[in-house]
Amino acid sequence: MTVDHRAAAAAVAQLLRALGEDPTSARLSGTPARVADTLAEFVSGKNRDAAAVFDNAMQLEQVAAKDEIVALKGLQFTSLCEHHLLPFSGSIDIAYVPGSKVAGFGAFSRLVQTVALRLQMQERITAEIADGVMMGLDARGVLVFIEARHGCVSARGPRETQATAVTTVSRGVLDEPAQRLIALEQLRRSEP
């Protein structure tokens, strides 16, 4: 299902009216269309297959890595919380043990953006990234670590502007406690 920009803009105009604002005023006349465009961007990954970002992955024999843990740190994301429609953003670290394929590091950024650009929860992003790496690369194991600040905590309610939420998901061989600890240590070795 694609975004109906016209209907989304009309809904935003209706919301503004419900909030006691005039969406046709000089200061708000372009707001409904801008909000519709913004929201469309925030959900642009919803119909895309996350694992497909690895379609051009290389067979493992073509590269030097064997049983090493490959880690990427500091992949930035912004997503839209499905509970309050407020943004949350943060950093994602991924460690994986290659199976039959490896991918260029840019593919991991595309994976993060594909998964984040949906109405989301941080817990689901963490799991969907782990599953995307496992399926897309036939990985032997993966660990995903996310730390994020949530608009629903910082901009409303408790207004905890410094609070962060941390989620971690492991799969395969990195689900074993000793291996998970090694992967976490590698991710934390040189904090950005």
ABEGO torsion letter per residue (X at the ends): XBBBAAAAAAAAAAAAAAAGBBAABAAAAAAAAAAAAAAAAAAAAAABBAAAAAAABBBAAABABBABBBBBBGBBBBBBBAAAGBBBBEBBBBBBBBBABBBBAAAAAAAAAAAABBBBBAAAAAAAAAAAAAAAAGBABBBBBBBBBBAAAAABEAGBAABBBBBBBBBEAAABAAAAAAAAAAAAABBX
